[in-house]
Amino acid sequence: MVDPAPAEEPKTPETSETASVGTVVTPAEEGAVTEQVVPSESEMEDPGLRKDLLVLTKMRLNVFVLITTFFGFLLASRSGGRSFDLMILAHTIIGTAAAAFGSAAFNQVMEVDLDARMKRTANRPLPSRRMDPLFAFAVGWILSAAGIIHLAAKVGAWPAWLAAATVAIYVFVYTPLKRVSSTNTLVGAIPGAIPPVIGWTAAGGPVDNSAWFLFALLFLWQLPHFVAINWLCREEYESAGYKMWSDGDVSGRHSGKLAAIFALMLAALPIWPWFAGSTPGILGIVALVGGVLAGLLMAALAGRFMRDGQRTSFRKLFLFTLLYLPLELGLLAIAWR
């Protein structure tokens, strides 16, 4: 998660602010999608330090990160990794959470000026000046370092390296790139797609085709999800100075086309684990058909918006992206062997 997913700032979203241990989306972090879907942060009253820390660490978004981490752990445990070890899982969740919270804090330290320009983020603790930037930086540093070290000491080298890579890409590549190039959405989807691989390797799974499939699933899911968020919030993004695919796309045709292309790619993805034998039997067929149909429905919703340019159509696409991921994860969890 770019900045991303069912979980915090687009809200699921602020799930969408993606999602990665950094995030994501990833691309999953970018805040409310519409007035009707999520109230803006600037409409919130002074929350106090505890709630400010929850906002600083993007708690809602990062709950999504932890869910996808757990999912990777679960699948690896069912495919020949180490047995489902609750203690290892707990250490994995603790380390991943700390790294995710720390990278979120770093992100907000780096974007104080841009957050101050947008109504929905102006009341965050840093742009509202309720929190000292040095304190926020210290929170980010301590949590990120603690999370990576905890994973290395209690879980394993692969999860620790993956968490470190997620933090580095999210903080040092994706965050500054948002001011420069619209390709930031693609880059932000990388840290948003790593958490399930952290869970997979934590449970003893190798970095093989299955791990890459989990990465691809989260990577591709974030793209139509964040395209929808970008377009729905395009005026605020443009006024703040962010570079997004939706910039200047008043009709929405470009954004709708991109969402449709990514959704079609997502529709083809369930063929991968079925062909590899990871989702065998009748349940595998159910997962295959269900995943393909869900992706095609998402593409159809994107195509409808591309044709009519109605805000309500894109909002339906956004809401369906929120339904798609738990549906697909559920089908995989049932069928995976």
C-alpha positions in Angstrom: 0.0 0.0 0.0 0.7 3.0 -1.9 -0.2 5.0 0.7 -3.1 2.1 0.8 -6.1 -0.4 2.0 -8.9 -1.7 3.8 -7.6 0.0 6.3 -6.6 3.5 6.7 -6.5 6.6 4.8 -8.7 6.1 1.9 -10.3 4.3 4.3 -10.6 1.3 4.2 -9.4 3.4 3.2 -6.8 5.5 4.3 -6.5 2.0 2.9 -5.6 3.3 0.4 -3.0 5.3 1.4 -2.2 1.9 0.5 -0.7 0.2 2.1 2.8 -0.8 2.7 4.8 -1.6 5.7 5.4 1.7 4.9 2.3 1.6 3.6 0.1 0.1 1.7 -0.7 1.4 -1.1 -0.4 2.0 -0.4 -0.6 4.3 -3.1 -3.0 3.1 0.2 -2.7 6.4 2.7 -4.1 9.2 0.9 -7.0 10.1 3.0 -10.7 10.3 2.6 -12.1 9.6 -0.8 -15.2 11.7 -0.7 -17.2 13.7 1.8 -19.8 11.1 1.9 -17.4 8.2 2.3 -15.0 9.6 4.9 -15.0 12.8 6.9 -12.0 15.0 6.4 -9.4 15.2 9.1 -9.9 19.0 9.3 -13.5 18.4 10.5 -12.1 16.7 13.6 -11.7 18.6 16.8 -8.4 18.7 18.7 -8.0 15.0 19.6 -5.2 14.9 22.2 -1.9 13.2 22.1 -3.1 9.6 22.0 -5.3 10.2 18.9 -2.6 12.3 17.3 -0.2 9.4 17.6 -2.8 7.1 16.0 -3.1 9.6 13.1 0.7 10.0 12.9 1.2 6.2 12.6 -1.8 5.8 10.2 -3.3 3.2 12.4 -6.3 2.3 10.2 -4.2 1.9 7.1 -1.7 -0.2 8.8 -4.3 -2.5 10.3 -4.8 -3.5 6.6 -1.0 -4.1 6.3 -1.2 -6.5 9.3 -4.1 -8.3 7.8 -2.2 -9.0 4.6 0.9 -10.0 6.6 -1.2 -12.5 8.5 -2.7 -13.8 5.2 0.8 -14.5 3.8 1.7 -16.3 7.0 -1.4 -18.4 6.9 -0.9 -19.5 3.3 2.8 -20.4 3.8 1.8 -22.5 6.9 -0.6 -24.4 4.7 1.9 -25.0 1.9 4.7 -26.7 3.6 6.3 -23.9 5.6 6.7 -24.2 9.4 3.6 -25.2 11.3 1.3 -22.4 12.3 3.3 -21.1 15.2 1.4 -18.5 17.1 4.5 -17.1 18.8 6.3 -16.6 15.5 3.1 -15.0 14.1 2.9 -12.6 17.1 6.5 -11.5 16.6 5.9 -11.1 12.9 2.9 -8.9 13.5 4.7 -6.8 16.2 7.8 -6.2 14.1 5.8 -5.5 10.9 3.4 -3.1 12.8 6.3 -1.1 14.3 8.0 -0.7 10.9 4.8 0.3 9.3 3.9 2.8 12.0 7.4 4.3 11.9 7.4 4.7 8.1 4.0 6.4 8.3 5.4 8.9 10.8 8.4 9.6 8.5 6.0 10.2 5.6 4.0 12.8 7.5 7.2 14.6 8.6 8.2 14.9 5.0 4.8 16.1 3.8 3.9 18.7 6.4 3.8 21.5 3.8 1.6 19.6 1.4 -0.8 18.3 4.1 -1.3 21.8 5.3 -2.7 22.7 1.9 -5.5 20.1 1.9 -8.6 20.4 3.9 -8.8 16.7 4.8 -5.2 16.6 6.1 -4.7 20.1 7.5 -5.8 19.0 11.0 -3.2 16.2 11.2 -0.9 16.7 14.2 2.1 18.2 12.2 0.4 20.7 9.9 -1.8 21.8 12.7 1.3 22.3 14.8 0.0 20.2 17.7 3.1 18.0 17.5 6.8 18.9 17.3 8.3 17.6 14.0 11.4 16.5 16.0 9.2 14.4 18.2 7.4 12.9 15.2 10.8 12.1 13.6 11.9 10.4 16.7 8.7 8.3 16.8 9.4 7.3 13.2 13.0 6.4 13.8 12.4 4.4 16.9 9.5 2.5 15.6 11.0 1.7 12.2 14.3 0.6 13.8 12.6 -1.4 16.5 10.4 -3.2 14.0 13.2 -4.3 11.7 15.4 -5.3 14.6 12.6 -7.3 16.2 11.9 -9.2 13.0 15.6 -10.0 12.6 16.0 -11.2 16.2 12.7 -13.1 16.6 11.5 -14.1 13.2 14.2 -14.3 10.5 16.5 -12.5 8.1 14.1 -12.4 5.1 11.2 -10.7 7.0 13.6 -8.2 8.4 15.2 -7.4 5.0 11.7 -7.1 3.4 10.5 -4.8 6.1 13.6 -2.6 5.8 13.1 -2.5 2.0 9.5 -1.5 2.5 10.4 1.4 4.8 13.2 2.6 2.5 11.1 2.6 -0.7 8.1 4.2 1.0 10.0 6.9 2.8 12.9 7.7 0.5 11.5 6.9 -3.0 7.7 7.0 -3.0 7.2 10.0 -0.7 9.5 12.5 -2.5 8.4 11.1 -5.9 4.8 12.3 -5.3 6.0 15.8 -5.8 7.8 15.0 -9.1 6.1 12.3 -11.2 2.8 10.5 -11.5 4.7 7.2 -11.6 4.7 7.5 -7.8 1.6 5.3 -7.8 3.5 2.4 -9.3 6.4 2.9 -6.9 4.1 3.2 -3.9 2.4 0.0 -4.8 5.7 -1.9 -4.2 5.9 -1.3 -0.4 2.1 -1.9 -0.3 2.6 -5.3 -1.8 5.4 -6.6 0.4 3.6 -7.2 3.7 2.1 -10.6 2.6 5.5 -11.7 1.5 6.9 -10.7 5.0 4.2 -13.0 6.4 5.0 -15.8 3.9 8.7 -15.8 4.7 8.1 -15.5 8.4 6.2 -18.8 8.3 9.1 -20.5 6.5 7.9 -20.0 2.9 10.7 -19.6 0.3 10.8 -16.6 -2.0 9.3 -18.6 -4.9 6.5 -18.3 -7.4 3.9 -18.3 -4.6 5.6 -15.4 -2.8 5.7 -13.5 -6.1 2.0 -14.2 -6.7 1.1 -12.7 -3.3 3.2 -9.7 -4.2 1.6 -9.4 -7.6 -1.9 -9.7 -6.2 -1.4 -6.8 -3.7 0.5 -4.7 -6.3 -2.2 -5.0 -9.0 -5.1 -4.5 -6.6 -3.7 -1.2 -5.4 -3.6 0.3 -8.8 -7.3 0.5 -9.7 -8.0 1.3 -6.1 -5.7 4.3 -6.0 -6.6 5.4 -9.5 -10.2 5.8 -8.1 -8.9 7.7 -5.1 -6.7 9.9 -7.2 -9.5 10.9 -9.5 -12.1 11.4 -6.7 -9.6 13.7 -4.8 -7.9 15.2 -7.8 -8.7 18.8 -7.1 -7.1 18.7 -3.7 -4.1 16.7 -5.0 -3.5 19.2 -7.8 -3.8 22.3 -5.5 -1.4 20.7 -3.0 1.2 20.0 -5.7 1.0 16.2 -5.9 1.7 14.7 -9.3 -1.0 12.1 -10.0 -2.4 10.2 -13.0 -5.6 12.1 -12.5 -4.1 15.5 -13.0 -6.1 17.5 -15.6 -8.3 14.5 -16.2 -11.6 16.3 -15.7 -13.6 13.8 -17.9 -12.1 10.8 -16.1 -11.6 8.9 -19.3 -7.8 8.5 -18.8 -8.3 7.4 -15.2 -11.1 5.0 -16.2 -9.0 3.5 -18.9 -6.1 2.9 -16.5 -8.4 1.4 -13.9 -9.9 -0.9 -16.6 -6.4 -2.1 -17.8 -5.2 -2.8 -14.3 -8.5 -4.6 -13.4 -8.1 -6.9 -16.5 -4.6 -7.8 -15.4 -6.0 -8.6 -11.9 -8.7 -10.7 -13.5 -6.0 -12.9 -15.1 -4.0 -13.3 -12.0 -5.9 -16.2 -10.3 -4.8 -18.4 -13.2 -1.3 -18.3 -11.7 -1.8 -20.3 -8.5 -4.3 -22.6 -10.2 -1.8 -23.5 -12.9 1.0 -23.9 -10.4 -1.1 -26.4 -8.4 -1.4 -24.1 -5.3 -5.2 -24.1 -5.6 -6.1 -27.6 -6.7 -9.4 -29.5 -6.9 -12.9 -28.2 -6.9 -12.1 -25.5 -4.4 -9.3 -24.4 -6.7 -11.8 -24.1 -9.6 -14.1 -22.1 -7.4 -11.2 -19.7 -6.5 -10.2 -19.5 -10.1 -13.6 -18.7 -11.4 -14.5 -16.4 -8.6 -11.3 -14.4 -8.9 -11.6 -14.0 -12.6 -15.2 -12.9 -12.5 -14.5 -10.4 -9.7 -11.7 -8.9 -11.7 -13.9 -8.7 -14.8 -16.6 -7.0 -12.8 -14.1 -4.4 -11.6 -13.0 -3.8 -15.2 -16.6 -3.4 -16.2 -17.2 -0.8 -13.5 -14.1 1.1 -14.7 -15.3 0.9 -18.3 -18.7 2.3 -17.3 -17.0 5.2 -15.7 -14.8 5.7 -18.7 -17.9 6.0 -20.8 -20.2 8.1 -18.7 -17.7 10.2 -16.6 -20.0 10.2 -13.6 -18.6 10.6 -10.1 -21.1 8.1 -8.8 -19.7 5.5 -11.3 -16.1 6.0 -10.0 -17.3 5.9 -6.4 -18.9 2.5 -7.2 -15.5 1.3 -8.6 -13.7 2.5 -5.5 -16.2 0.7 -3.2 -15.9 -2.5 -5.3 -12.1 -2.4 -4.9 -12.7 -2.6 -1.2 -14.9 -5.6 -1.6 -12.6 -7.3 -4.1 -9.6 -7.9 -1.8 -11.4 -9.7 1.1 -13.3 -11.7 -1.4 -10.2 -12.8 -3.3 -8.2 -13.4 -0.1 -11.1 -15.5 1.2 -11.2 -17.7 -1.9 -7.5 -18.2 -1.8 -7.5 -19.1 1.9 -10.2 -21.7 1.3 -8.5 -23.3 -1.8 -4.8 -22.9 -1.0 -2.8 -26.1 -0.4 
